[in-house]
Amino acid sequence: MIVFQVYIVGVFVTFANAFDYVVIGGGTAGLAVASRLSEDSSVSVAVIEAGPNVEDLPEVFIPGLFGLSLGTSLDWQYTTVPQQNLNSRNITIHAGKALGGSTAINGMIFPRAAKQQYDVWGALNNDTSWTWDELLPFFKSSELATPPNQFQTDAGVRFDPSVHGFTGRVQVGFPNFFFEQAQLWEKTVEGLGFQISPDLADGNPHTVGIAPNSINTANNTRCDAVCAYVTPFTNRTNFDIITNATVSRIIWSNDTSKDDGLVRAVQVEYILANETTARIPVGREVIVSAGTVGTPKVLELSGIGNSTILRDAGVETLVDLPTVGENLADHVHSWVNSFTSLNLTQDLLLEDPSFLTEQLALWSENRTGVLSAIPSSLSIIAPSDLFNASELDALLEQSRASLTEMANSFSNGNENLAKGIAAQFEHALSLYSQNKQLPLELNLGSSYVGPSALSQRPNRTYTSINTVLYAPLSRGSTHITSSSPVAPPALDPNYYAHPLDIAMHVAGMRLARRMLTSPPLSSTFLGEFEPGAEKTSDEQLVAWMRANVTTDQHETGTASMMPRELGGVVDTNLKVYGTQNVRVADASIIPFPVSAHMSATVYAIGEKAAHIIKSGK
Ligand SMILES: Cc1cc2nc3c(=O)[nH]c(=O)nc-3n(C[C@H](O)[C@H](O)[C@H](O)COP(=O)(O)OP(=O)(O)OC[C@H]3O[C@@H](n4cnc5c(N)ncnc54)[C@H](O)[C@@H]3O)c2cc1C
């Protein structure tokens, strides 16, 4: 039974019966875990989600309207503290506040990262169950793939069925149209020496290709976590979803004596839109899936975290776990954009109201046109694409020399976490020296993409190259500053705090420029708009980047899966240290950032979490 709204009168309301599993956050991983657990009809599962069900909103289900939900009530719009290395700017990190979480508002790009990066998760934990090989079954079980048709194959889509799932949940397919500039760009990148990817989900993404999308290709609509894990199962009477309900904290048992001192969750407290507070009893477990910013907030409000931070916020400490909210990593997004001689670009959707009307009609009539997909051509960059061997050696040597100092500086004084971050850096530098750490994604924007508002840029057509830092070494944090569940956290991704991040990113900007001005794409190039051709030195480029870059909304790591002696928050069964029955399943458990758009990876985490719980670990 799916309950999208509960109507409760009074201040404290307790459900009569406990739910075996209470999932906090009905987002990407949360719905995957909840739906999989509810396959067992003998258990009851409740999901508590802060946002509404928005599956009937055109800006959600029409792929090409991506972007319209940003800055609305469907978006948490988390704001960072002033970023020291970005001219003290506050950056807005978007995240879905709706059933489906960020998959209800994201760009639907659905690739996977490099095998070796997932293997670092296992290595950090000395546990081979968290490696590419062991995650692949969960990538597959999350996926209901539709292979490309002849038109898509002719357009350049490559697909390796051996790495995909065909009986899973998230509908994955390919666009039914492609912009001319994307096809020119792929040829350009190939001409620069890149291999064409056999499949961007095969764990070897150092290539160029057309990414899969999370899309229902039968009707060209977005397939988010609701489409995948809720809609097909509305007849389950053991699967309840409470929307518009913000969890304020977990309530613990007073009696810890029989549980080896581990605290035991017995209720979850939440606040409804009408400000009524309610509690839901927990039979077996709580799974926190509130996302990389939301999850540490819920843990800290519940008394699990750094006791000094909790005391200052007015929260009593139940478990002193000082690394909650630390190890925050995020992908940094920059651009090189240029004027193009091509007439048909996505710019027309914003610049020409009649074009938008025409495309909406096309989508409604037969699900075609530029609104019917978000075609994404991308290349994942290796260090050898950016530097010669001696340049790279010099950069890596500097990072080795400062390794301990940098790890300490990112650890908030916690010796264990300093060791954990140092271990991550060792892995990163080792992968760099094997050309396997992939620092950047360059993807093609078939329109203007950049920092200037519509009114501040020439009304022309554009080709842009999104240049995204994918293997950051900078680490930040997010913490509550108040016991109020509605107060925003102090969110500090600490962008560009590690010098290697800046070196990689600026080299990526140069490569993006090379792509725009190399044949055959160069035949459409009518001059760079931003950063601007006059900015030629690294110093000028970096100055522009500090003033303009933003986030790719791929934040990870704030409830990291690492051993406690390396500053972890959860173990490899995703259990929060110091608790008996609370786990985390979402992007926050990712201990070491990976070079991909995150949703496919987060779904795999949700699938694996359900598997772990079902197997009684
Ligand atoms: C604008 C945007 C574009 C993106 N584009 C892509 C893309 O193209 N491809 C890709 O793979 N990835 C993309 N991503 C990233 C990807 O979508 C996320 O990394 C991933 O979905 C995160 O999953 P999650 O389960 O960790 O969190 P979420 O999916 O965000 O789920 C967290 C859920 O918890 C809820 N919640 C939070 N706090 C509380 C609380 N106190 N009480 C109750 N509920 C709460 C939230 O409302 C949300 O529903 C994008 C993200 C954004 C925001």
The ligand as a Tripos MOL2 file, in Angstrom:
@<TRIPOS>MOLECULE
LIG
   53    58     1     0     0
SMALL
NO_CHARGES

@<TRIPOS>ATOM
      1 C1         20.6610   18.7310  -10.7290 C.3       1 LIG1
      2 C2         21.3250   17.3900  -10.6610 C.ar      1 LIG1
      3 C3         21.7590   16.7770  -11.8420 C.ar      1 LIG1
      4 C4         22.3690   15.5310  -11.7740 C.ar      1 LIG1
      5 N1         22.6400   14.8740  -12.9410 N.ar      1 LIG1
      6 C5         23.0070   13.5750  -12.8840 C.ar      1 LIG1
      7 C6         23.0520   12.8000  -14.0640 C.ar      1 LIG1
      8 O1         22.7640   13.2610  -15.1610 O.2       1 LIG1
      9 N2         23.4100   11.5000  -13.9520 N.ar      1 LIG1
     10 C7         23.7170   10.9460  -12.7430 C.ar      1 LIG1
     11 O2         24.0350    9.7540  -12.7030 O.2       1 LIG1
     12 N3         23.7010   11.6650  -11.6180 N.ar      1 LIG1
     13 C8         23.3080   12.9550  -11.6530 C.ar      1 LIG1
     14 N4         23.1890   13.6670  -10.5040 N.ar      1 LIG1
     15 C9         23.6340   13.0630   -9.2360 C.3       1 LIG1
     16 C10        22.7330   11.9450   -8.7360 C.3       1 LIG1
     17 O3         21.3950   12.1670   -9.1050 O.3       1 LIG1
     18 C11        22.8810   11.8470   -7.2110 C.3       1 LIG1
     19 O4         24.2480   11.7020   -6.8800 O.3       1 LIG1
     20 C12        22.1470   10.6570   -6.6270 C.3       1 LIG1
     21 O5         20.8420   10.5970   -7.1390 O.3       1 LIG1
     22 C13        22.1270   10.7690   -5.1040 C.3       1 LIG1
     23 O6         21.3890    9.7120   -4.5580 O.3       1 LIG1
     24 P1         21.1590    9.6170   -2.9880 P.3       1 LIG1
     25 O7         20.3210    8.4300   -2.7470 O.co2     1 LIG1
     26 O8         22.4610    9.7080   -2.3050 O.co2     1 LIG1
     27 O9         20.3740   10.9490   -2.6000 O.3       1 LIG1
     28 P2         18.9910   11.5020   -3.1500 P.3       1 LIG1
     29 O10        18.5580   10.7990   -4.3720 O.co2     1 LIG1
     30 O11        19.1310   12.9700   -3.2310 O.co2     1 LIG1
     31 O12        17.9570   11.0990   -2.0160 O.3       1 LIG1
     32 C14        17.9150   11.6830   -0.7350 C.3       1 LIG1
     33 C15        16.4500   11.7890   -0.3500 C.3       1 LIG1
     34 O13        16.3400   12.0480    1.0380 O.3       1 LIG1
     35 C16        15.3590   13.0400    1.2470 C.3       1 LIG1
     36 N5         15.6620   13.6730    2.5360 N.ar      1 LIG1
     37 C17        16.7380   14.4220    2.8650 C.ar      1 LIG1
     38 N6         16.6660   14.7810    4.1600 N.ar      1 LIG1
     39 C18        15.5260   14.2320    4.6550 C.ar      1 LIG1
     40 C19        14.8970   14.2390    5.9230 C.ar      1 LIG1
     41 N7         15.4350   14.8690    6.9810 N.pl3     1 LIG1
     42 N8         13.7190   13.5920    6.0690 N.ar      1 LIG1
     43 C20        13.1520   12.9300    5.0360 C.ar      1 LIG1
     44 N9         13.7060   12.8950    3.7990 N.ar      1 LIG1
     45 C21        14.8800   13.5320    3.6230 C.ar      1 LIG1
     46 C22        15.4930   13.9410    0.0490 C.3       1 LIG1
     47 O14        14.3590   14.7480   -0.1470 O.3       1 LIG1
     48 C23        15.7300   12.9260   -1.0590 C.3       1 LIG1
     49 O15        14.5280   12.4610   -1.6020 O.3       1 LIG1
     50 C24        22.5970   14.9170  -10.5170 C.ar      1 LIG1
     51 C25        22.1680   15.5350   -9.3420 C.ar      1 LIG1
     52 C26        21.5120   16.7480   -9.4050 C.ar      1 LIG1
     53 C27        21.0060   17.3680   -8.1360 C.3       1 LIG1
@<TRIPOS>BOND
     1     1     2 1
     2     2     3 ar
     3     2    52 ar
     4     3     4 ar
     5     4     5 ar
     6     4    50 ar
     7     5     6 ar
     8     6     7 ar
     9     6    13 1
    10     7     8 2
    11     7     9 ar
    12     9    10 ar
    13    10    11 2
    14    10    12 ar
    15    12    13 ar
    16    13    14 ar
    17    14    15 1
    18    14    50 ar
    19    15    16 1
    20    16    17 1
    21    16    18 1
    22    18    19 1
    23    18    20 1
    24    20    21 1
    25    20    22 1
    26    22    23 1
    27    23    24 1
    28    24    25 2
    29    24    26 1
    30    24    27 1
    31    27    28 1
    32    28    29 2
    33    28    30 1
    34    28    31 1
    35    31    32 1
    36    32    33 1
    37    33    34 1
    38    33    48 1
    39    34    35 1
    40    35    36 1
    41    35    46 1
    42    36    37 ar
    43    36    45 ar
    44    37    38 ar
    45    38    39 ar
    46    39    40 ar
    47    39    45 ar
    48    40    41 1
    49    40    42 ar
    50    42    43 ar
    51    43    44 ar
    52    44    45 ar
    53    46    47 1
    54    46    48 1
    55    48    49 1
    56    50    51 ar
    57    51    52 ar
    58    52    53 1
@<TRIPOS>SUBSTRUCTURE
     1 LIG1         1 GROUP 0 **** ****
